[in-house]
Amino acid sequence: MTHAQGRKPIVAGVDPDPGKRTALAWAADEANWRRLPLLLVLAQNVPTPGYRPTGGRPSWEEWNEALHATGDRVLKAAVAFVESRHPQVRVTGLLAEGHPEWVLREQAQNATEVVLGSWHLSAVRELFTSAAVALPLIAHAPCPVVVVPEPEHNVQPQPYFVVGVDGSPQSAAAVDFAFEEAALRGAALRALYVWHPPRLGVLDEDAAVQECHRLLSETVTVRTAAHPEVELHHEVVRGHPVQVLTKVSEDALGLVVGTRGHGGFTGMLLGSVSQGVLHHAHCPVIAVPHAHDQ
């Protein structure tokens, strides 16, 4: 599927369970806000829940035919959901064979964003579900990846986004995207520098915190001119990144983080912090790659 330059679609992974529509709703809203086409992708390498063999062991042809028939039904229902939510959004569906991570990684090469759903399960079960798709996709996608938890969470009456800043040039892409999202959705923006003191401590903690304030201020204030309509709050918070971000973003529209960086939590996004945020955050997590990674 090709799109005109500058009109790369929002790509959304479709869950075969019709009860899980939160990520699809986010993707539809995002396509509407950004006035972009929406491509719904259903990746199949095993029968979906709707497939039940009627007799004995099915032949390969029967299995494949039933698989595609069920997939077509799932996609048509997803397209209908988007059309009823935003009739003006141009939406198409793609039924693809293969592991969801591989399929979405391929589609990400020509996407503005990739959106997929997640749901909180035990750590063992998550290895085989959305987290197993999200982490490698985040690591390799050239565009932002949005992981939307199920079920839909509550949002404050005055909506806001949270963005993580670590003072490195690599976190600038996340801040830029966060300002853009906040402006599009008429939301405020909370920019946080999470300072996690080293185990052995520092000689001058006050000086270290002051440096965090300086880096945070430099990063966000130079970008307010481009989006003067966005109400900005920025602060340095002492603590563990996963705990702080999970708490602060509890009622947020989304949590925006970078996928590369040095120090802070952005530098560890593909390690323990990323897994912790994806497993525990109650709001959508938006992972934004640095421009040099794209």
N, C-alpha and C positions, 0 to 999 in steps of 0.2 A: 504494500500500500504506500503510495507516495503523496506528499503534501507540498504545497507551494512553500518556497523559502520564507521563513518567518512565521509559518503557520503550522509548526509542528504540533501534533495533537497531545492532549492529555491521554495517557494510556492507563487503563484500569484493569487489574486482574479481577476476574469474576469468580465469586465463590459459588459452587454448585448448590449450596443450601439457600433457598429463597428467603429464609428467615434472617440471613445475614446481609443486610443492605446498607450498613453504615458507611463502609468504604465507597460503595457505589454512589451514595448520596453526596459524599465529599467530592468525589471526582466530577459528578454532574454539576455541583455548585461551582467548582473550580473552573470547569470549562465555560460555564455561563459567565462568571466574573471576568475571565480572561478573553472571552469571545473566541474560543478555540474549538476545533472539532474534538470529539471524544471517541477513542477507540477502545472497545471492550474486548478483552482477551480471555478466553477460556482455554487453559492448557490441560490436556488429558493424556495420561499414560496408564490410567486404571479406570474401570467403570465408575461412573458417578453414582451417588446414592439412588438415583431414579432407575438404575438398571437392575433387573432381576431376571435371571434365566428361567424360562418356563418349563423346560424339560430337564434332560440330563446335561452332561457337560457340553456347552455350545462349541460349535466349530469356530475357527478363527474368523471366517467371513461373517458368521452370525454375531459374534462378539463385537467385531469392528463396526458392523452396521448398527447394532443396538447402541454402541458407544456414541457414534456420530448422531444418531437420532435423538438421544437424550441430551447431548451437548447442544444441538440446534434448539431444542426446547428451552434449555437453560438460558442460552444467549438471547433468544427472542423475548423471554420474560424480562431479562435484564435491560434490553433495549426499550421495551415498553415502559419499564420503571423510570428510566431516564427521560423518555419522551413525555410522560405524564408530569414529571417534576419540572422539566425545562423544555417545553415544546420547541423553542428557538435553537436549541443546541443540535448541531449536526452529529449524529451518533451512528456508528457502524459496529459490527461485531466480527470477531475473528476466532474461529475454532482451530486450535493448533495442537498437533501431537507432540508430546515431549514433556519433560519435567518443567513445572512452572518457572523455576529459576532460570533455566536456559531460554525458555520462550520469552519471558519478560526482559531478560538481559538483551536479547536480540532486538526486541521492540524498543527498548530504551535508547538504542542508538539513534533513533529518529523521533524522540519524544521531548516535549517540554517538561513533563513530569511523569512519573510512574506512581500509581496509587494502588495499594493492596491492603487487605484487611488482616487483622490479627485478633486473637482472643486468648484470654488468660487461662492457661492450662498448667498442669504439672510440668516441671523442668524436663522430665523424660519425654512426655508426649509432645512438648514443643519442638523437640529435635526433629520431629517428622511432620511438622505443620508449618505455620506461617513464619515462625522465627527462622526456620531452616532456609526459607526462601528469602526473607528480608535481609539477613546479614550478608550473604554473598552478593546479593543484588546491590546493596548499598556500597559494597566494596568495589564494584566494577562498573556501575551505571555512570554514564557521563552527565546525567541530569539529576535533579532532585528526586528523591524517593520518599513518598509519604506512606507511613504505616499507621492505619486507622484502627483503633481497638474496637472490639465488640464487647458489650452493647454500647450504644451511644451514651456519652457521658454528659453531665450537666455543665452548662456554661454560665458564667456570671452575666447578669443583666447588662453590664458594661463590658463587652467582650474585649479580650486582649490576647496577644501572642507573647510567648517568652522566647528569647534568643540567648544562646550561650556565647560568651565572648572570652577569648583567652589572650588577646593582645597581639596575636600573630597575624601576618598578612593572610594566612590561610583561613582565618575565621571571618575575614571580610565578606566573603561570598555569602555566608550564612546571614550576616547582618543585613546585607543588601536585599536578600530574598525576604527576610523577615519584615523589613520596611515595606517592601512591595506587597506582601500578603496583607499586612495591616492596613495599608492604604486602600487596597482593593475591597476589603471587607468592612471598612469603616471602624477598625478596631484600634485599641491602644497597643503599645509595645513596651514590654519590660525586658531590658537588657541586663543580664547578670554575668558577673565575673565570679566564679566559684573558686575561692582560695582554700586549698587543702594543705595545711601546714605539713612540712616534711616530718617524718618520724623523729628525727634527731633535733627538730626545732630549728629556729633561725636566730641569728645574733640580735637582730633588731626587728621584731615583729611589726612594730608601728611603721617602720620604713617600708617593709615588704607590702603591707596593706596599702600604704600611700602609692606605691608603684602600681599596684593593681588598679587603684582608682584612676591614676594617670592614663594607663593603657586603655582602660574601659572608656574613659571620657574621649580620648583621641579617636577611638574606633567609631563611636556612635555619633558624636556631635558633628563631625565633618559630613555626615550623611543626612542630617536633618534638613538641610537646605533643599534636597531633592524631594522630600516628602514633608513639607511644613504642616500638613494637615494631620499627621500622625502624632498623637499624644505620647511622649516618650518618658519613661521612668528608667533610670539606670542605677544599679547598686552593686557593691561588692558584698558577697555573702561568704562567711567562713563555714566550712563543713565538708562533708563528703559529696561529691558531685551527684551521684545517683539519688541520694536522699534529698538533697536540696532541690534538684530539678523536678523530681517526682512530686514533692510537696508544693512547690511554687506553681507548677503547671497543672495542678489538680483540676482547676476550673477554667483552664485556658482553652482558646480555640485551637492552639497548636504549640508545640515546642520545636524550635528550629535550632539545629546544631550542624556544625561542619563535619566533614568526614576526614579531614586532614588537619594537622596542626602540631604545635610544639608546646607541651605543657598544658595545664588545665585539663578539661575533660574532652575537648575536641581532639587532642592528640591521641586519646585512648578510645575513640569512638568505636573502633572495630574490635575492641577488647572487652574487658569486664564492664566498663561504664555503658557502652552501647547495649550490651545484652541486658544490663540492669534496667536501663531506661525503657527499652522495648518491652521488657517483661512486666514492668511495674507502672509505667505511665498510663494515666487514664485518659489522656488526650492524644490526638494524632501527633506522631513524631515525624518531623521533616528533616531528612538528612541531605545536606547540600554539598556537592563536591566543589573543591577549589577549581578555579578556572584552568589551572595548569594540568589538572587531572582529567579534564574533559577532552 
